[in-house]
Every structure is written in C-alpha cells, then in structure tokens.
Amino acid sequence: MTGDDRQLSVDGVPVARYVVDPAIDPRHGPRPYLHPVRTLGGTVVTDAFPADHVWHLGASLAVQDVDGTNLWGGRTYVRDVGYTWRDDHGRIAHTRWETRDPQRLAHHLRWRDPSGSVLLTERRELAAHRVGERAWALDVGYALTAPADRDVTLGSPATNGRPGGAGYGGFFWRAASATPARVRTATAEGEEAVNGSAEPWLAFAGTGPDGSAYTLVLAGLADGDRWFVRTAMYPGVCVAFAFDRPRVIAAGTSHTGRHRVVVADGDLDRATAAALATGPVPR
C-alpha cells in the first residue's frame, strides 16, 4: 500500500484494499475504490483497469452525469450523438478521515467538476465483518449532500437517451470472473430479467482468476434505486441512482445509501443467498 491507502481485515485476514487517492488519468474518473477485494479463502472478486473499460475501478461510487460532469470516467453519452470524448471529467477527492481501523473506515469527500468547484460533499463509511464460516460482509454507507444554494441532478446514459437499460451510475462493483457470471434474485434469473429491477437482494456468482467459485450477495437499495447488471459484455453490478429517470438532490439535502455486499467462497444456492441478504444491516 502507498500513501493514504487502507486495508480492511476480518479476524486478521486482509480482505480489501481501499485506494484513497489514485494517481490516474483524469479521463478515468479519479476516485477512491476498493481493489483487490478477496474472499476469506483468498479469491479475488474485483477487477480494476480492465482492457474493455479501463475506468472501471474495483468497487466504487461513480456517476457519469453530475450536473454535466463525468465522474464515472471514459466517454460521455450525449443525446442524439452517442458516446463522445469530452473535457468534462471531474474527481471525487478525499478530504479528511474520521476513522481508520482495520474493520471500519469513515471519511469525508468532495465531488468536484473539471475546474475544481464542489458539486457535492460526501461522508462515507466502510465496514467489514464475518457473517459465516466462508463469508464476510462489506457494509457501505454514504450521504451525498448538495450545496445549500442549488439543486444537483444525477443522470446516466439512459436518462441522456441511450437505449438498452444502460442506467448505470452509483455504487458500482466491477467483478472479476474467468467464466461467464450468473445473476439471480428471489424471483428472477439472468441479466435481462434482473437489470432494472428493484428486488431486495441480488446474488452474483463468478469464478476468480484462481479458478475458484465465489458469490456476491448485494442488498440495500434506497427508494428509487435499481439494479444495473452486466454478465455478457463484462461482469459487473451497480446500485443505480438514475436508472431510467434523473435523480435530483435538492439544495441543502442529502441522498443517503446503506448497502451490504456479502463476499462468499463457493457458488451459493438461492436459499443461502437469501438468508445472508436478509441479515440486519448495522446503522
């Protein structure tokens, strides 16, 4: 680790590296991210800087359109034009720590436009704890606060005119999978059925670079959030803030989220995934 990077551990076992201030190309959407994230058995379940989408950075908060600023990275989707390279990339920057423990991190951040002006302020928490013999949970909490004098609008390629359910942007997990990933909820299975849904939980099964099976179980959609899922083009899942309509954070108010990601060794069945997903989320 370098600089202000931090490590999350469960019972002394390192499970996730938190890269706080990456020195990367501004076009990749610089922001804090988790990578590598591992199961308790050591299987890596995140990917960063993949060749297909270099700006996918492990697990992170990222939105492609924040009042016209791209905080996702890559090309921006422009209505009636398509994906276009623009000088509109901002940065999500760490400002100060509250807590730096092996099991819990809490800090403050600023979402900035290309000129450095503050679009949003954020308080974020990350906590890791064991939830079973072969599983641990990452609890993620955040509050995105608009300036006192203006509303802030969050958008996505879908809200800017892209068809095909491309409503990504929010808490995004770029997974690592050596074989085609599989996704299911309590009532649906497969990318097409799950993408855009608001099911209480989602299970994402993949195969790590070491050939070992793993399952991610995600829960905790806020009002208006939707699941964005990809398994065919690449393996990834997102708690999407603006899946099919823009989300407005009114002046002086906050959009809050609390999500749980269970990281488990093995390919979990639906009943086990449901049991892990419905455990209490600390507040």
SVG drawing of the C-alpha trace seen along z (x, -y; Angstrom):
<svg xmlns="http://www.w3.org/2000/svg" viewBox="-40 -30 44 54">
<polyline fill="none" stroke="black" stroke-width="0.4" points="0.0,0.0 1.1,-3.6 0.2,-7.0 -3.2,-7.0 -4.4,-3.6 -6.0,-1.4 -6.6,2.3 -9.9,3.8 -9.5,7.1 -11.8,9.7 -10.4,11.6 -6.9,10.5 -7.3,11.7 -6.9,8.9 -10.0,8.8 -9.9,5.4 -7.5,2.7 -9.0,-0.8 -7.2,-3.1 -7.9,-6.6 -6.2,-9.0 -5.3,-7.2 -2.8,-9.0 -4.6,-8.1 -5.5,-9.7 -8.2,-12.3 -10.3,-10.7 -10.6,-7.6 -12.6,-9.4 -10.2,-9.5 -12.0,-8.4 -11.4,-6.2 -12.0,-2.5 -11.7,1.0 -9.4,3.4 -8.4,6.1 -11.3,7.4 -11.0,11.1 -13.0,13.9 -11.8,15.3 -10.3,18.1 -8.2,15.6 -10.1,15.5 -10.0,12.0 -13.5,10.8 -12.9,7.3 -11.2,6.0 -9.6,2.7 -8.4,1.0 -9.7,3.9 -8.9,3.6 -12.6,3.4 -13.4,0.4 -10.2,-1.0 -12.1,-3.4 -13.8,-0.5 -12.1,-0.7 -13.0,2.3 -15.8,1.3 -16.5,-2.5 -19.1,-5.3 -19.2,-6.8 -21.8,-8.7 -21.5,-9.6 -23.5,-12.8 -23.5,-15.0 -24.8,-18.4 -22.9,-17.8 -19.7,-16.5 -18.5,-13.0 -17.4,-11.3 -17.5,-7.8 -14.7,-8.0 -14.5,-7.2 -16.6,-8.7 -19.8,-10.6 -23.1,-9.6 -24.5,-12.7 -28.2,-12.6 -28.6,-12.2 -24.8,-11.8 -23.7,-8.8 -20.5,-8.2 -18.1,-11.1 -14.8,-12.1 -15.3,-15.4 -13.3,-17.5 -15.9,-17.0 -14.2,-14.7 -14.2,-15.6 -12.7,-14.0 -14.1,-12.5 -11.5,-13.6 -10.8,-12.5 -10.6,-15.5 -10.3,-14.1 -10.5,-10.9 -12.9,-10.2 -11.9,-6.6 -9.1,-4.4 -9.5,-0.9 -8.8,2.5 -12.6,3.2 -14.0,-0.3 -13.2,-3.3 -15.0,-6.6 -14.1,-9.8 -15.3,-12.9 -15.0,-13.6 -15.8,-16.3 -17.2,-15.6 -15.5,-18.2 -16.1,-19.4 -13.3,-19.9 -12.5,-23.3 -12.3,-22.0 -15.6,-23.5 -17.5,-21.4 -20.6,-19.7 -21.4,-17.5 -19.9,-16.8 -20.0,-13.2 -19.5,-11.3 -18.7,-7.6 -18.3,-4.5 -16.9,-1.1 -17.0,1.8 -16.0,5.4 -17.1,8.3 -17.6,12.1 -21.1,13.4 -20.3,17.1 -17.6,19.7 -16.9,18.9 -18.3,15.4 -17.8,11.8 -19.8,8.7 -18.9,5.2 -21.3,2.6 -21.2,-0.6 -22.9,-3.8 -22.8,-7.3 -24.6,-10.7 -24.3,-12.9 -25.1,-16.5 -26.0,-19.2 -24.8,-22.8 -27.2,-25.0 -27.9,-27.3 -28.7,-24.9 -30.1,-21.5 -27.8,-18.9 -29.0,-16.4 -27.6,-12.9 -28.1,-11.3 -27.0,-8.3 -26.5,-7.3 -30.1,-6.0 -31.5,-9.3 -29.5,-11.0 -31.0,-8.9 -29.1,-5.7 -31.4,-2.6 -30.9,0.9 -31.2,0.4 -27.8,-1.4 -28.9,-3.2 -25.6,-2.8 -24.0,-5.1 -24.0,-4.8 -22.3,-2.1 -20.6,0.0 -18.8,3.3 -16.7,4.4 -16.3,8.1 -13.5,10.5 -14.7,13.7 -12.8,16.2 -16.1,17.7 -19.4,16.1 -21.0,14.7 -24.6,15.6 -27.0,13.3 -30.3,14.1 -32.8,12.6 -35.5,14.3 -37.8,14.2 -35.7,13.8 -32.5,15.1 -30.3,13.7 -29.1,10.3 -32.2,9.3 -34.6,10.3 -32.6,8.7 -31.3,5.5 -33.5,2.5 -35.3,4.4 -35.7,3.3 -35.6,6.7 -34.5,6.7 -31.3,8.7 -29.2,9.9 -26.7,12.8 -23.9,12.6 -21.8,15.7 -18.5,15.8 -15.1,17.6 -12.0,15.9 -8.7,15.7 -7.6,18.7 -10.5,20.8 -12.4,20.8 -16.1,20.1 -17.4,17.2 -20.8,15.4 -21.6,11.8 -24.9,11.1 -25.9,7.4 -28.8,5.8 -30.0,2.4 -31.5,0.4 -32.7,-3.0 -36.0,-4.4 -35.7,-5.0 -32.5,-2.8 -32.4,0.0 -30.1,2.9 -27.9,2.4 -26.3,5.7 -23.9,6.9 -22.9,10.5 -22.5,10.9 -20.4,7.8 -18.5,7.8 -19.1,8.9 -20.5,6.1 -23.4,4.9 -24.4,1.5 -26.8,-0.1 -28.0,-2.6 -29.2,-6.1 -30.7,-7.2 -31.6,-4.1 -34.4,-5.5 -35.0,-9.0 -32.7,-11.7 -32.4,-11.9 -32.4,-15.4 -30.7,-16.1 -32.4,-19.3 -30.4,-22.2 -29.1,-21.5 -30.4,-18.0 -28.7,-14.6 -29.1,-11.4 -28.2,-8.5 -27.5,-4.9 -26.6,-1.9 -25.8,1.3 -24.4,4.7 -22.2,6.9 -21.6,10.4 -18.5,11.9 -18.6,15.7 -16.4,18.6 -18.3,21.1 -21.5,21.0 -24.3,20.3 -27.8,21.6 -30.8,19.2 -31.9,20.1 -28.4,19.4 -28.1,16.2 -31.5,15.0 -30.5,15.8 -27.3,13.8 -29.0,10.9 -31.7,10.5 -29.4,10.3 -29.5,6.9 -27.5,4.1 -25.8,2.0 -26.8,-1.7"/>
</svg>
